[in-house]
Amino acid sequence: MGDNVEPAIVKTPAALAQAKELELDLVEISPKADPPVCRIIDYRKFLYAQKKKQKELKANQSKVAIKEIRFGPNTDDHDFQFKLKHARKFLEEGAKVKAYVFFRGRTIVFKERGEILLLKFAQELEDLGALEQMPKLEGKRMTVIFNPKKK
């Protein structure tokens, strides 16, 4: 709103004349109101402020990354610990972690091994991440997803 313009019910031509006199723009704020609400402002300045606000909101948004960790059904303990360390780091950074066991060829007969491996993984990470879904077999891979816990 212009500095020296007070709220009042004014006819459109008078409002336009007032805006022109102040070298500003008459902008409709709420067209559905009765009577419609307009404001005398510098429209370019208004657009600039809106654009700046949008940019600020976009900058403050957090982008959630999904990091993947792949296991085989016969992953040994050392590899498991190594991948667990990486998963911990990802969760501490605030990224989601998708861990999966990939079954190649005939290894699909070891489904329960894969499930046990993923449940053990979930148990190790329960202090840092919440399990989003239980192990689920999709084609040749069994998957679990972890959400980082808020601090």
C-alpha positions, 0 to 999 in steps of 0.5 A: 500500500502506498505510504500516503494513501488510506483505505477507502471505498473509491470508484475505479476511475478515481482509484486509477487517477490516484495511482497515476498521480502517485506514479504507482500501479493499481493492483487488484488484491482480492477480486472476489471480495465485495467490493473488490480490494485493490492496492496502490503499489509499485508493481515491479517492486512487488514482483521483485519481492515475490520472486526474492521470497520464492528464491529464499523458499527454494533455497531453504528446501531440503533435498532428500537423497536416496543412497543405495547399498547392494548386498549379495545373499552370501555377503560375509561379515567384513563386507557387511560391516563395511557397508553398514559403516557407509549406511551410518554415514549416509543416515547421519548426513540426512539421506534415505538409505535403500538397501537391497539383496540382489539375487543372481541366477540360482541364488534366488533359492536363498531368499531367507538368507537375504531377508535375515541379512536385511533384518540384521542390517535394520537392527544395526541401524535402528539408532540412526534410521527408522525402517520405512518398509519391511524386506520386500521381494521385487523380482530379483531383489529384496529391498528395505528403505530407511528414513533418517531419524530427526535429531 
